[in-house]
Amino acid sequence: MDELALDAIRKNVTGILQNLPPEVMLVAAAKTRTAEEVKAAIQAGIQIVGYNYVQEAEHLRQTIDEPVKWHMIGHLQRNKVKKAVQLFDMIETIDSVRLAKEVNKQCTKLEKTMPVLIEINSGKESNKTGVLPENVMALIQQINNLSNLQILGLMTMGPRFGNPEDARPYFKTTKALFEQIKKLEIPRVEMRYLSMGMSNSYQIAIDEGANMVRIGTKLFGTRNP
Ligand SMILES: *Cc1c(COP(=O)(O)O)cnc(C)c1O
């Protein structure tokens, strides 16, 4: 990796951080990136690194010891939960009772409480992960008594569009759910983080109330194969 490319990453990070509203947290979506690339992003101010795969995160954590937070942003398989709860500071992709129970079980063993977001399938796409908007209340009710989980908000991907403006309704749906749940004042459930928006859509997501955005391409450039 040449110094010019790393410099470009640093510049991208600085530019985006300068233009984000102060209350919006930036998660660097680091899938396929090398430790060098991630370190360059951290040098420029990244404080949260997001991973889609447990194995990849495990590998990079061995070489990166900067004090950043690590978020799981990809679909989490139950057989990876044991590793995941050791690696991550937040799991953004809880979408079923079974997954939540497994996270709780593994966290209990470690005497650790895991902050989690509920992933919403806001586009109601049949091939996508996330809980359907109409089922989110039932899910929260079934998992909010799990002692070693702390529900702190919602996350959504939304359908991918060429024109990011088309993603707006899905961000609106998710924000409405977020507010609805907040109003209910469910014990132990806090609606603090709303994670939505990626490289091509984060400005629209922020418009619609996101306070956490997950950006990959715009920080690191086109993805490595
Ligand atoms: C890859 C990824 C992102 C970032 O996507 P870009 O378009 O590269 O910014 C955000 N969220 C999740 C869950 C991802 O997998």
Ligand as a Chemical Component Dictionary entry (heavy atoms), coordinates in Angstrom:
data_LIG
# 
_chem_comp.id                   LIG 
_chem_comp.type                 NON-POLYMER 
_chem_comp.pdbx_formal_charge   0 
_chem_comp.three_letter_code    LIG 
# 
loop_
_chem_comp_atom.comp_id 
_chem_comp_atom.atom_id 
_chem_comp_atom.alt_atom_id 
_chem_comp_atom.type_symbol 
_chem_comp_atom.charge 
_chem_comp_atom.model_Cartn_x 
_chem_comp_atom.model_Cartn_y 
_chem_comp_atom.model_Cartn_z 
_chem_comp_atom.pdbx_ordinal 
LIG C1 C1 C 0 -20.440 -2.062 3.500 1  
LIG C2 C2 C 0 -21.437 -1.554 4.457 2  
LIG C3 C3 C 0 -21.633 -0.188 4.673 3  
LIG C4 C4 C 0 -20.889 0.879  3.897 4  
LIG O1 O1 O 0 -21.164 0.828  2.548 5  
LIG P1 P1 P 0 -20.485 1.873  1.526 6  
LIG O2 O2 O 0 -21.452 1.976  0.437 7  
LIG O3 O3 O 0 -19.178 1.291  1.133 8  
LIG O4 O4 O 0 -20.327 3.158  2.282 9  
LIG C5 C5 C 0 -22.555 0.189  5.637 10 
LIG N1 N1 N 0 -23.254 -0.700 6.345 11 
LIG C6 C6 C 0 -23.101 -2.012 6.177 12 
LIG C7 C7 C 0 -23.911 -2.942 6.991 13 
LIG C8 C8 C 0 -22.196 -2.486 5.222 14 
LIG O5 O5 O 0 -22.057 -3.797 5.045 15 
# 
loop_
_chem_comp_bond.comp_id 
_chem_comp_bond.atom_id_1 
_chem_comp_bond.atom_id_2 
_chem_comp_bond.value_order 
_chem_comp_bond.pdbx_ordinal 
LIG C1 C2 SING 1  
LIG C2 C3 SING 2  
LIG C2 C8 DOUB 3  
LIG C3 C4 SING 4  
LIG C3 C5 DOUB 5  
LIG C4 O1 SING 6  
LIG O1 P1 SING 7  
LIG P1 O2 DOUB 8  
LIG P1 O3 SING 9  
LIG P1 O4 SING 10 
LIG C5 N1 SING 11 
LIG N1 C6 DOUB 12 
LIG C6 C7 SING 13 
LIG C6 C8 SING 14 
LIG C8 O5 SING 15 
# 
